[in-house]
Amino acid sequence: MGLFSGMCSCLKRIKRAGGVVDRDYADEDESSSSGGCCGPFFDLRVLEAATNYFSDLNLLGHGGFGPVYKGLLPSGEEVAVKRLSLSSSQGLKEFATEVNLLLKIQHRNLVVLLGCCVEGPEKMLVYEYLPNKSLDRFLFDKKNTVSLDWRTRFRIITGLARGLLYLHEEAPERIIHRDIKASNILLDAQLNPKISDFGLARLFPGDDTHVNTFRISGTHGYMAPEYAIRGILSTKTDVFSFGILVLEIVSGRKNHSKELRERADLLSYTWRLFQDGKSLEVVDSSLLEYDEDAAVLCVQLGLLCCQASYSDRPDMNAVHLMLSSESFTLPKPGKPGIQGRMSHWTTTTTSAFTTSNPYDGPTTTTKLSTGSSFQEEDSRNSISASSFGEGR
């Protein structure tokens, strides 16, 4: 954690530049940092040279935050440089949020932040470079999907569960990611998953189980209905997104495909097959061999994570037990939360860190209308008891 604690000097620079900085870090003594421009603070000239002056040939992707470039440091280390768009006012807040959060956390299933650069109007984050880029490039591209055998897919699912368990229950402060989706999951050389893009993440201090917000951020198709419709945010918001992603990994298809007509919505289609006792028909047809018991478990787990009522969803601790324990019996899921998943909200940002692609919707930020026609079925001040427990 020494590398991350040394980034306090970078946070001070962000604060001077107008960023939003956590008070716990903004007030620390300059002398407690790792030497200002040394260590995790990168010189702009170094990053310009590393990325060939941010050449389009080095471009890895583009999103609401700004472009991401591949870079080669003088040491020979390959890095990913995430550059804040100079025209993005929202990106500045996301930048400070991401630095603040990644200062506090470190886990093998989370992308590693190496440092940052703040010089004049330029603000950048420097990450480890992951050669296989994002999960969606493998899941939804038939040329690459052959690399995802069943063992690899199950390892990705369990790795993501461990990463989210850490964020929700083991990190110094509880964190809700808010944008778990295939394009925000990066893969290392061995195709191990790492959760990335914390620009929309939310700290969740104290013992509260949920919070109400009128600013909705996330990606259509992955957002939990109570969050998309009512603005109720909790760790179960991430659990819902994880459930959708599990079904995508098992099926090898995106969560919504208009061309598939009656099978357009993956969650609804999976629920119909599960009710008919045909869960294995969800499995990607390109898989020549797979563990049928594990596949059925993953389909059922995905549906459990997508239950309509967030109190009926397991927390990530229960999810991890379901995946790792052979003796754990999964409850039978009820009808999943379909209402509101495909609502059309006003899009103000797009998916970051990876090339914009047709396989998932854009990341959106929307203000809820106080005149919503939806009726609230839950109290916005309490959460009902759950057989799984509410987690943190």
N, C-alpha and C positions, 0 to 999 in steps of 0.2 A: 504493500500500500504506500510505500515511500514515494514512488513516482507520482501517485495521485495527490498526496499531500503537498508535493512541491508545486502544484499548479495554482496555489492560492495567489501567487503573484500575477498569474494570467487573469484571474477573476477581478483583481483590482484594476487591471487595464480595461477589462470589459466595463466595469462600473464607470470609469472615467469616460468611456466611449458612449455611455448612455444605456448600458445593458441593465438587466434586472438581476441582482445578485443576492443570494441568501445572506442574511445578516451574520450567521455563524462564521462565514468565511470572509465577508467584506471587512470586518473589524479586526482581523488578525494582524499582528505585527509584521511589517515587511521583512524583518530579519528572520522570521520563522520560515520563510519560503526558501527555495533552493537556489537563490542567487539571481532573481530577476530574469534576465534573458538567457540564463543557462538552463540545463536540464530540459524540462518539458516545454519551454517556450521556444518556438522556432522563429528564426529570422526570416522575414519576407523574401529576401534575396535567395536564401537557401531553397525555399519552396518554389520560387519562380524557376530556378535552375532545375530543380527536381522534376518539375512538370513540363519542362520545355516551354516556359512562360505560358502555362495553362493552354497548351495546344489542344485543338480539337482531336488530334490523334491520341491524346492521353485521356480523353473524356470517358469516364465510366458510366455516368448517368446524370440525370437532372431532375430536380424536384422543386417543391415549394421553398425549401431552404436555399437552394442554389445548386450549381454544378459540382460534381465530384470527379476528381482527376487521379489518375495513377501517377505516382512519383517515385523517383529513385534518388535516395539520399547519398551524400558523398561516401558514407560508410558501406554502401552497397545494399542497404535495406530498402525493400519496396514498401511503399505506404499508400494509403488512400487519403487524399486531401479534399476535405469538404469545405467549399468556399461560399461564404455568405453572399447572396445576391445583393448588390449595392442598392437595388430598387425595392428590396423587400423589407418593409417595416416590421412585419410579423416575424420574419426570419431572425431579427436581432434578439427578440425574446426567446425564440426557440434555441438559438445559439447559447445564450446564458443558461437556459434550463438544462440543455444537454451537458454543458461543462459542469454545472452544479451537481447534477445527478451522478455523472460518471466519476466525479471526484470521490463519491461516497461508496462506490460499489466495485466489486471485482469478482468475476466468476468465469469458469471455463466456457459457459454457454452464453456469455455476453461479449460483444465486440470490445476489443481493447482500445482505449483512448491513449495515444502516445503523447499528445501535447496539443498546443494551440498556438495561434499567431494572431496578434492584435497590433496592427500598425496603421495609423491614420484611419481611413475608411475600410481597410481590409481586415476581415475577421475570418479565421479559418480554424477547423479542427483537423487534427492529423491522427488517423487510425492505422491499425495494422492492416495490411493488404491481404485480402482473401481471394486467391486466384479463381475460385469457382463462382465468385459473385453471389447471386441470390437464388433461393430455392425455386422461385417461379420459372427460372430459365431451364430447370431440369424437369419440373412437374408438367409443364404445359408445352414443351417443345419436344416433339416426337423423336428428334435426332438425339436429344440428350437424355430422354427419360429412360433409356436402356441402362444408364448408369445407376438408376435407383431400383435395385432389387429389393425384395421384401425386407431383408435384414437391415439394409441401409435405411429404408423408410421407417422401420420401427425404431431404429437408433435415433433418427431425427426427432421422432415424436417424444421419446423418453428424454432426450436432451433438452427439448423445448420445455417439457414439464419441469425438469430440474431448474432451468433458468427462471421460469416464472415463479416457481416455489421460492427461489432465493429472493426475487424482487418483492414478493408478497409477504414473506414470513421470516426471512433470514437476514436481509440487508439491514444496515444500521437504521434506516428509516424505510417504512413501507412505501413501495412505489407501484403505481398503476401505469402501465405502458400506454394504453389507449389506442394503439395502432398495430396490433399483432396481425400480420398477414404474410403471405408467401414472399412478397418482394422485400419485406423487412427482415427476412431470415437469411443471413449470409452463411456460406459453406466454406470450410477450410479445405486444405488439400485432400484430407481423408473424408470429406463430405460430412464432417461433424457440424452441427448447427450453432450459430451465434446470433442472438437477438440484437438488432441494431436499430438506429434511428429513434432516439429518445427525445426528439424535439417537442412532442406532444405529451410527454409523460407528466405525471402529477404525483407530487409527494403527498402521502396520506398519514400524517403524524397522529399520535395518540391512539386511543382505543376505539374511535368511531368506526362503524361498519360501513358507512356510506356517506356521501355528500351530494347535495343538489347543486346543479350548475345549469345556467341558461346559455352557456357557450358549448356547443356540441362539436367535438373534433374526432375524426376517425375516418374509416373507409366503408362505403356502402357495401352491404353483403356480409361484412364482418362485425358490424355494430350490434350490440345487444338491444332488444326492443325497448326495454325500460330506460335505457340511456338515450337512444335515438328519439324516443317519443316524449319522455318525461324529464330527461336530464338527470336521472338517478345514476350516480357513478360509484362503483365499488370494485373490489377485486374480482367480483363475479362478471364484471364487464370484460375483463381480459379472459376469463374462463370461457365465456361465450365465443369470443374470437378464436381462442385456442381450439374449441370444439369444431368450428367451421374449418379451420386449418387442418385438423386431424382428418376430417372427411375428404378434403382436397388431396391430402397425401395418400390416403387409401385408394381413392378413386382415380387419381391422376387427371382430374378435370377441375376447372375453375368453379367457383360457387354459383355462378349464374351464366348460362349460355342460351341466348335467345333462339339460336338455331336448333336447339334440342326440343323446342316446343313444350310438350307436356312434362319433359324432364328438365326444363330450363333451370329451375331452382334446385340446387343440389340438396339442401336440407329437407325440402318437402319430398323430393324423390326418394331420398334415403329413408325417411320416415315411412313412406308407403311400402317400400320393400321390407323394412323391418317388421311392420305389422303383418305382412304376408309370409313371414319366415324366410325371406329371400335375401338376407343381409349380404351374402357372398356375391350377389349380382352387382353390388356397389364397387367391388374390387376392380382395379385397373386391369383391363383385358390384356394389356401388354405384359403383365407378370405371368411368366410361364410356370413359376413355382412360388408358393407362399404358404405360410403357416395358417391354415384355415381357422384354428381356434383363436390365434392372435388377431386375425383379420376381423372376426366376429366381435371380439372384445373391443377392438378399436372403433368399429362402427357404433357399437352400443355406448362406448365412452363418449364418442363425438356427440351423440344424441343427448346423453345425460348432461354434457357441458352446455348444451343449447336449449335447455328447458325454458319454457315460457316464463316461469317465475324464478327470479334469481335465487330465492331461498331454497329452491329444489335442485340447484346446481351444486356439484361437489366443489370444495375448495381445492387448491393445487396440492395440498398435502394428501387429500384423499385420492386425487388423480394419480399422484406419484405412487401411492400404495397399490392402486388398481393395476398400474403398469408393471410394478416390480414384484408383486406378491402373487404366487400361483394359487394361494388359498383364499384370496379375496373374491367374494361373490358380488358381482355388480347388481345393483337394483335395476328393476325394469323401468325404462324411461317412459314418461308420458309424452303428450304432444309437444313438440319443440316450439320455441318462440319465433313465429314467422311474421307476426304483425309488425309493420313498420320497417322491416329490413330493407325493402326496396323503395322506400319513400324518396322523393326527389328533393334534396336539400340544396341550397345555393352553394356551389363550389367556390372556395376562395384560395385553396392551396392544392398542390399535387404531391404525389408520392415522391419521397426523397431517397437519395443514395443509390437508386438503381434506375436504369433507363426506363422511361415511361413505356408501359406495355399494355396490350389489350386484355390481359388476363385478370386484372383486378381493377376495381373502381378507384377513382382518385381519392386521396385523403381530403377530407372536407372539414371546414370550420363553419358552424352555423349557430345563430342565435335562435332559441326557441321562441315561438310566438305565444304571448300570454293568452291569446284567443284560440288556442288549440281546441279542435273539436273532439279530441280523444278524452275519454273519461279516465280519471285516475282510479285504479282498482286497489292500489296499495297506499298506505300512509307514507308521506314523504318524510316523516320524522321517526319512523321505526321500521324494523325488518322482522318478519315473522320467523319463528324458530324453524330450524332446518334439521333434517335427519343427518345431514352431512356436517352441520356446524357452519357458521358463517366465516370461519377463518379470521384473518386479520383485516 
